[in-house]
Amino acid sequence: MRNDIVHGGAEELTYEIREIVEVGEALEGMGVSVRWENIGDPVAKGHEVPGWIKERVNIAVVDDENFGYSPTKGLLKTREFLARLRAEEEGPAITAEDILFFNGLGDAISKVYTYLRGTARVIGPTPAYPTHSSAEGAHAGDRHIAYDLNPHRNWLPDLEDLRNKVRYNPSVSGILIINPGNPTGTVCPERVLREIVKIAKEFDLFLIADEIYANIVHEDKKMVPLRQVLGSVPAIVMRGLSKEIPWPGARCGWIEVYNKERDPVFARYVKTLHDAKALEVCSTTLPQAVLPDIFSDERYRLHLREKARLYGRNAEIAWRALRNVHGILAPKPEGAFYLSVVFEDGAIKEDQKLDIKNKKVKEYIEGIVHGIPADKRFVYYLMAATGICVVPLSGFHSPLSGFRITLLESDKETFTAMIREIADAITAYLNSK
């Protein structure tokens, strides 16, 4: 090319959750029956959308207006409904004008980072959800700045690490919180949220809270929304439909903006997001149209409780099966539908293997495991030997070696057998020569 047309942050755009699919598909072509535990898509795992929700959608489909453009910010009636919901809850008030719909939360995440000033950084947790960390790193043309989540303390944020990185990185302008956590499944306690808000206020930062899993919290836990402890700090809260209904194909996510009037620079930044969205005309109309009816139906609360029980049950099964496996840490998830396992220091080495009976599969795996992160090597061997596809923690911009698995399997016996198979594979791998 006459000029270098590659974006300076191109190398930061990685998404191991889907990239590992290429290896899995190659293994399927060699006869391996792959069990896809890599991606958090409830529909792909056989979860059905409740019939009454489908009925609501069927009714909305008859209305021609739901095939047209929505206003740039989203349907007014839906934004007003969400604003009324927030008015019933603790925290700063918002209006319909403080809510902006996007084509899925991925679109919102991309816009939020893309339209920051190039020198402004947002520090986020590690292990990191790669859509956030990749978008933030690409925007800055540099590695994502991250604060540690501590697996020895059930993946709680290391507040001292966060404070020091904010203090000594003057480019940090915002803090990202993912609550409940992906890939960790942690529900952030109120006291920790208050400390993060305190740090943001002390250093004059804004906050981003990805709360896509806010209504997927296991029965014995309480999820405290950021807005309830926010005070006067400017913030963007992200929500969506994909995991709850579940309806990932709807591409329906939105942001709620809090305390915009408190800071003129933040207010101008938010206007930029609105202006950028206007260039795309609108977001998907149909899911916006049915959202108020679904959310206000009493059956929706029952639907969410049923899903929380399922994920909580699987979290308990997995935790009990993995807690005594030598060489790993497997903190018990409290929300969302993921569990992350960490290999203890020195447990995982480059010469470890699992027995692969299919000669062709063995040759393929041994040809692709050289020079890759140690946890990714384990994941490839696990998939080749057992067919179970998980995601290495190195794919979540993490210095820790480990992997993430979903808790989506609805059949108790199937899930229990799979977790035991993983536990046995870990032991065999760590003890191999």
Phi, psi and omega in degrees: 000149178301319178232158175286112184260004183279131179300142182298338180256017185301324183291344180275352183273084179233147180213081186300333182305321179261331182296329180292344179299326180300317178293317179300318179293325176296319179294322176300322178294343178258009175101001178280131176272103187273133174256112190277098177249024186267334189234141184274062178249100182301326182294318178297335179269010174092007178287129183266143173286130181306144183301323182293331176290319177300323178298319178298318179294318179300320178296317181292330182296331181293334184278116182301332181299333182281000173260356184261185175294145167262164173303157183308316183281346186118167181301130183299317183297327180285319178294322177294322177298313180296322178296323178293321176302315182292329180295336179277354185247164179288144177127175181300145180283148171228162175242177178302331181287348179264007182242133183225123180272149179227171175277073184087160182290333176300322177294318178298315180300314179301314182294317183302320181275322183301322186262014166283152171303142186303331181270356182270126183248150174242120179273133182230174184283153169229130006301141186251147170285122193296336176297320177289306187295322179292316181295319180292316179295319180294320179301320183271348183068033184204171178297143177299136176273131187223150170254152189280141164257133190262110180294340178282348178236042178058037176066025176288149177299140173277098187293327177294318177298316179299311181300315181296319181290326174292316182298317188261008172236085185297346177284344180294121182244346181210161178236131176263134173238131173247112189214119352301159191277145168231115025258013192266335184075012182280139171257119187287124179295155181302319182298325179288318177301318180296323178293321178293319176299321179298317179296316179299318180291320181298320185257011176059053180249165170255165182242147169239129177239114173272107184244036182300333181258020186304327182261014176241078182235132184296154198303328184267008182244157177238129178263121179262112177297147182304321185301334183287342180238010191288325185063231184259006184285132177295143184204156170240124177250132183253132178223169179187177184259345197299322187268334187277312190293316350271147183209061181298331180288350178292333186050063183227098175229160180212163173243148174243127185257127182242140174061034179301323184288350183283340185214119183295328179291316177297319179298320179292322177298315179298321177299324178298320178297319178295317181296319179295320179293327180297332179294338180261003178074301185196179173249172182306132191272314188304309181297328176297322183295325185266348184305311182300319180295320181291310184295331184269357179277132181301332180293339180292320177299319179295320178299315180294320179295322179297316179294320179299321178296317179299310183291324177294320177299314180294324177298318179295315179300312183295316181298316180294325181284331188257343190295334182255009177284123183293135174097002180224163167241135179222076181303143183286124178294154181238346181201179185058204179218053178224154171224133178248134180249137180241133172281133178293156181306129176083354184284326186253132184229167186281348183257009182277151184213166167242151180290123178244114187284326180284116185299318181295318178296317180300314180297320179296311182296315181294342177274348184242359185267357181281133175077013178254163179304150185299323181287329177293324176300314178300315182300319179294317178295319179301315182293320181291323184275327186239342184085000182273121182258112175242180183243129179293145179296334176300337176284355176252033179052043184245140173283350180277145174267132180173203179201161176245138175232153178272162177248030190274342183300125185273336180275120186298314182295319179297316181294316181299317180295321180293317179297319178297322178296319177295316180301316179295322181293321177300312180299315180296319182294313183291336180265000182282160179250000000 
